[in-house]
Amino acid sequence: MSRNDWSNDKLFDRLLGNKSSRTYWDNVRELCRRPDKDVYKRCVALTKSALPQERRAGIDILSQLGGEERPFEKETLALYLRILPKENDQKVLESLLHAIGHNNKGLDNEGIGKLLPLTAHRYTGVRFALTVAIKGIDKPAAIDILIALSADKDIDIRNWATYSLGAVITRNNKVIREALYARIHDQDEDTRLEAIAGLAIRKDPRVRELIIKELQTGEAGTLLFEAMTALGDPALLPALKQLHKASVKAAGIHPEWLAKLAETIKALSATNN
């Protein structure tokens, strides 16, 4: 008998007695396909359990219960925000923040305020999950959290927060631009390029020299080409053409990278006409 033929009782029993991460998520996914009141109520009850693994199970199922339709999304977000201040278990807290990220469309300033103290949480996994929780929330309070996380000591957190700030959030103001500019010398290449791309999207005049400097290293990635296209500055064409000339006959150059370079030259040439 396949998992989709199992009863709700059997799925919950297997889930709560789970011994491997693979079967755990198989059972969670199957329960997520059953957005009825029975599953919803049992998950809510689990979030109140004294056992961390049971709280986590309830949170994980509710996070995507019903797939894209999410019939209980509003109630689920309200539940998450009620239990958030009381949760002390690291793994449960991580699941809770990732789950908020799946249901954050209705996140208001009061809800964001409950997330703010976690910016300085001692566990890296919790701070990373916080960046997921507020991804795409274009509100000043959420942007303040992203700005703080973009300077985090952990590389992955800085990278994700800088990406969210630069590419996902569309707001353009001095505070955001300065936060992005603060990352232009980041030791992590991805974080540095996300910052440059975010500045280019916002047409920050300082970004041209930054892009040229990156080009001169000879190790420009496709994200830098996207930044140049977003900036739309034909003054970058000489440096781009020089890079193309040096790369076209070089050994070991990936064809897709070369095609993206040629595409960027074509796009900037069009703006020059």
Buried (B, 14 or more C-beta within 10 A) or exposed (E): EEBEEBEBEEBBEBBBEBEEEEBBBBBBBBBBEBBEEEBBEBBBEBBEBEEBBBBBBBBBBBBBBBEEEBBBBEEBBEBBBEBBEEBEBBBBBBBBBBBBBBBBEEBEEEBBEBBBEBBEBEEEBBBBBBBBBBBEBEBEBBBBBBBBBBBBEBEBBBBBBBBBBBBBBEEEEEEBBEBBBBBBEBEBBBBBBBBBBBBBBBEBEEBBEBBBEBBEEEEBBBBBBBBBBBBBBBEBBEBBBEBBEEBEEEEEEEEEBBEBBBEBBEBBEEEEE
